Amino acid sequence: MTEKPQHAADARIALVGDRSPGVRSHTRIPLLLRALRERDGLDLDAYWIPTEEAAEGLAGFDGIWLLPGSPYRSEAGALAAARTAREHGVPFLGTCAGFQHALLEYARGVCGLTRLRHAENDPSAADGKALIVPLACSLRGHEGAVRLAPGSLAEQLLGAERTVERYHCAFGPDPRHLDALRAHGLRFSGTDDEGAVRVAELPGHPFYLATLFQPELAGDGTRPHPAVRGFATAAVRHAGA
């Protein structure tokens, strides 16, 4: 297991995903890290962790960001990243596919719904057997309104009850299974104007936020999205603890 840092300035974050120059969110990461350091004084020591390697060692990090870029090379590795953050109280941010796999991990690991699947990873999953399913209308390249629940972590970070965010995905949660996740403590704190879930968080956790939208694509990368800044702040706090 990786040793924990000794100083807040050494806050170490795991960027879990199969890094590719063809994934726009991946190319944004260096810009965001620089902006966090220069604008916000949040100095993060970031390590890219391929999904095949994510099942080991992540508990030693001060933050875990499960990035877009599905289908992942290892679904098991992506689920392990979300599970490590959830079980060990490590600040977690999951965006796009990270949101999808965070929900899948929670359904399997907390709710006992071990047979639920991600339709992108398992296209043969029968109707009702997939938690993550193709969206009726793809959101690739789209922007859309998100309504945030008052008092939620998401609402506190953004300072508003409504925001417009950028997407690049074609899969989302099947609403038929979401009551089970709610009953086991997961909070769905953001929806689109039609009520479809777009944000999830875990009350009682130091920082656990998952968004179907991609906050890393906001603006030009020089002003980190409040969700990214909040995650970075939580990671530095975790290092200092």
C-alpha positions as CSV (number, residue, x, y, z in Angstrom):
1,M,0.0,0.0,0.0
2,T,1.3,3.5,-0.8
3,E,2.4,5.5,2.2
4,K,0.3,8.5,3.1
5,P,1.9,11.9,2.6
6,Q,3.3,13.8,5.6
7,H,2.4,17.3,4.5
8,A,-0.7,18.9,3.1
9,A,1.3,20.2,0.1
10,D,2.0,16.6,-0.7
11,A,-1.6,15.7,-1.1
12,R,-1.6,12.7,-3.5
13,I,-4.5,12.0,-5.8
14,A,-5.2,9.0,-8.0
15,L,-6.5,9.8,-11.4
16,V,-8.1,6.5,-12.2
17,G,-8.8,5.9,-15.9
18,D,-7.2,4.6,-19.1
19,R,-5.4,7.7,-20.2
20,S,-5.8,8.7,-23.8
21,P,-5.1,11.9,-25.8
22,G,-8.4,11.2,-27.6
23,V,-10.4,11.8,-24.4
24,R,-10.8,15.6,-24.0
25,S,-11.4,15.4,-20.3
26,H,-8.0,13.7,-19.9
27,T,-6.2,16.5,-21.8
28,R,-7.8,19.0,-19.4
29,I,-6.3,17.5,-16.3
30,P,-2.8,19.2,-16.5
31,L,-4.5,22.6,-17.0
32,L,-6.8,22.1,-14.0
33,L,-3.9,20.9,-11.7
34,R,-2.0,24.0,-12.7
35,A,-5.0,26.3,-12.1
36,L,-5.7,24.7,-8.7
37,R,-2.1,25.4,-7.6
38,E,-1.8,28.9,-9.0
39,R,-5.3,30.2,-8.3
40,D,-6.3,28.3,-5.2
41,G,-3.0,27.3,-3.6
42,L,-4.0,23.6,-3.7
43,D,-0.9,21.7,-4.6
44,L,-1.8,18.1,-5.7
45,D,0.6,15.4,-6.5
46,A,-1.4,13.5,-9.2
47,Y,-0.8,10.0,-10.4
48,W,-2.5,8.4,-13.4
49,I,-3.7,4.9,-12.4
50,P,-4.9,2.6,-15.3
51,T,-8.0,0.7,-14.4
52,E,-6.2,-2.6,-14.5
53,E,-4.0,-1.4,-11.6
54,A,-6.7,0.3,-9.5
55,A,-7.5,-2.7,-7.4
56,E,-4.4,-2.3,-5.3
57,G,-2.8,0.6,-3.4
58,L,-5.4,3.3,-3.7
59,A,-6.1,3.5,0.1
60,G,-2.8,5.3,0.4
61,F,-4.0,8.3,-1.6
62,D,-5.7,11.4,-0.3
63,G,-8.2,11.6,-3.2
64,I,-9.5,9.4,-5.9
65,W,-10.9,10.8,-9.1
66,L,-12.6,8.2,-11.3
67,L,-12.4,9.8,-14.7
68,P,-14.4,9.5,-18.0
69,G,-13.2,7.3,-20.8
70,S,-15.5,4.3,-20.9
71,P,-15.6,1.5,-21.6
72,Y,-12.8,1.0,-19.2
73,R,-10.3,-1.7,-19.8
74,S,-11.1,-3.1,-16.4
75,E,-14.6,-2.7,-14.9
76,A,-13.4,-4.4,-11.8
77,G,-10.6,-1.8,-11.3
78,A,-13.0,1.1,-11.7
79,L,-15.4,-0.5,-9.2
80,A,-12.5,-1.1,-6.8
81,A,-11.6,2.6,-7.0
82,A,-15.1,3.7,-5.9
83,R,-15.2,1.0,-3.2
84,T,-11.8,2.0,-1.7
85,A,-12.9,5.7,-1.5
86,R,-16.3,4.7,0.0
87,E,-15.0,2.3,2.6
88,H,-11.8,4.2,3.6
89,G,-13.3,7.7,3.8
90,V,-11.0,8.9,0.9
91,P,-12.3,12.0,-0.9
92,F,-13.9,10.8,-4.2
93,L,-15.0,12.5,-7.4
94,G,-16.6,10.4,-10.2
95,T,-17.4,12.1,-13.4
96,C,-19.3,10.7,-16.4
97,A,-18.3,7.0,-16.5
98,G,-17.0,7.6,-13.0
99,F,-20.5,8.5,-11.9
100,Q,-21.9,5.4,-13.6
101,H,-19.4,3.0,-12.0
102,A,-19.8,4.6,-8.6
103,L,-23.5,3.9,-8.7
104,L,-22.8,0.3,-9.9
105,E,-20.4,-0.3,-7.1
106,Y,-22.9,1.0,-4.5
107,A,-25.6,-1.2,-5.9
108,R,-23.5,-4.3,-5.7
109,G,-21.4,-3.5,-2.6
110,V,-23.9,-1.9,-0.4
111,C,-27.4,-2.9,-1.7
112,G,-26.4,-6.5,-2.5
113,L,-27.7,-6.1,-6.1
114,T,-24.8,-8.1,-7.4
115,R,-26.4,-9.1,-10.6
116,L,-26.9,-5.6,-11.9
117,R,-24.8,-4.7,-14.9
118,H,-23.5,-1.8,-17.0
119,A,-25.0,-2.1,-20.5
120,E,-21.9,-0.6,-22.1
121,N,-19.8,-3.3,-20.6
122,D,-22.3,-6.1,-21.0
123,P,-24.6,-5.3,-24.0
124,S,-26.3,-8.7,-23.5
125,A,-27.8,-7.7,-20.1
126,A,-31.5,-8.4,-20.3
127,D,-34.1,-5.7,-19.6
128,G,-34.2,-4.8,-16.0
129,K,-30.8,-6.4,-15.3
130,A,-28.7,-3.3,-16.1
131,L,-28.4,-0.4,-13.7
132,I,-26.6,1.7,-16.3
133,V,-28.5,1.8,-19.6
134,P,-28.4,3.7,-22.9
135,L,-29.9,7.1,-22.6
136,A,-33.1,7.7,-24.7
137,C,-31.2,10.7,-26.1
138,S,-27.4,10.7,-26.1
139,L,-25.8,13.6,-24.3
140,R,-22.6,13.6,-26.2
141,G,-21.5,17.2,-26.7
142,H,-24.6,18.6,-25.1
143,E,-25.2,21.1,-22.3
144,G,-28.1,20.8,-20.0
145,A,-29.7,22.3,-16.8
146,V,-29.1,20.5,-13.5
147,R,-31.3,21.2,-10.5
148,L,-29.5,20.8,-7.1
149,A,-31.2,19.8,-3.9
150,P,-31.1,22.5,-1.2
151,G,-28.5,21.7,1.5
152,S,-26.7,19.1,-0.6
153,L,-23.0,19.0,-1.0
154,A,-23.4,19.8,-4.7
155,E,-25.6,22.8,-3.9
156,Q,-23.1,24.1,-1.3
157,L,-20.2,23.7,-3.8
158,L,-21.9,25.5,-6.6
159,G,-23.7,28.1,-4.5
160,A,-26.9,27.8,-6.5
161,E,-29.9,25.5,-6.9
162,R,-29.6,25.4,-10.7
163,T,-26.6,25.2,-13.0
164,V,-25.9,24.4,-16.7
165,E,-23.3,21.7,-17.3
166,R,-21.6,20.0,-20.1
167,Y,-22.0,16.3,-21.0
168,H,-20.3,13.7,-23.2
169,C,-22.1,10.5,-22.5
170,A,-24.6,8.1,-23.9
171,F,-25.4,6.0,-20.7
172,G,-27.2,6.8,-17.4
173,P,-29.0,5.1,-14.6
174,D,-32.2,3.1,-15.0
175,P,-34.6,4.8,-12.6
176,R,-36.2,1.5,-11.8
177,H,-33.3,0.6,-9.5
178,L,-32.6,3.9,-7.8
179,D,-35.0,3.5,-4.9
180,A,-32.9,0.7,-3.6
181,L,-29.8,2.9,-3.6
182,R,-31.7,5.6,-1.9
183,A,-33.0,3.2,0.8
184,H,-29.4,2.3,1.5
185,G,-28.2,5.9,2.0
186,L,-27.1,7.2,-1.3
187,R,-28.5,10.7,-2.0
188,F,-29.4,11.8,-5.5
189,S,-28.9,15.5,-5.2
190,G,-29.1,16.7,-8.8
191,T,-31.5,16.1,-11.6
192,D,-32.3,17.5,-15.1
193,D,-35.5,19.4,-15.7
194,E,-37.3,16.1,-16.3
195,G,-36.2,14.6,-13.0
196,A,-33.5,12.2,-14.4
197,V,-30.6,11.7,-11.9
198,R,-27.4,13.6,-12.7
199,V,-25.6,13.9,-9.3
200,A,-25.1,11.5,-6.4
201,E,-23.4,12.0,-3.1
202,L,-22.9,10.0,0.1
203,P,-23.9,11.8,3.3
204,G,-21.5,11.3,6.2
205,H,-18.5,10.7,3.9
206,P,-15.7,13.3,4.0
207,F,-16.3,14.0,0.3
208,Y,-18.1,11.7,-2.1
209,L,-19.5,13.3,-5.2
210,A,-20.4,11.7,-8.6
211,T,-21.7,13.7,-11.6
212,L,-22.9,12.4,-14.9
213,F,-21.8,15.7,-16.4
214,Q,-18.1,16.5,-16.8
215,P,-17.1,19.4,-14.6
216,E,-13.5,19.1,-16.0
217,L,-14.8,20.5,-19.3
218,A,-16.2,23.7,-17.8
219,G,-14.8,26.9,-19.4
220,D,-11.3,26.8,-20.8
221,G,-9.6,25.0,-17.9
222,T,-8.2,28.1,-16.2
223,R,-10.9,28.3,-13.6
224,P,-11.6,24.9,-12.1
225,H,-15.3,24.0,-11.7
226,P,-16.5,24.2,-8.0
227,A,-16.8,20.4,-7.9
228,V,-13.2,19.9,-8.9
229,R,-12.1,22.6,-6.5
230,G,-14.1,21.0,-3.7
231,F,-12.6,17.6,-4.4
232,A,-9.0,19.1,-4.3
233,T,-9.7,21.0,-1.1
234,A,-11.0,17.8,0.5
235,A,-7.9,15.9,-0.6
236,V,-5.6,18.5,0.9
237,R,-7.6,18.4,4.1
238,H,-7.3,14.6,4.1
239,A,-3.5,14.9,3.7
240,G,-3.3,17.3,6.6
241,A,-5.3,15.0,8.8
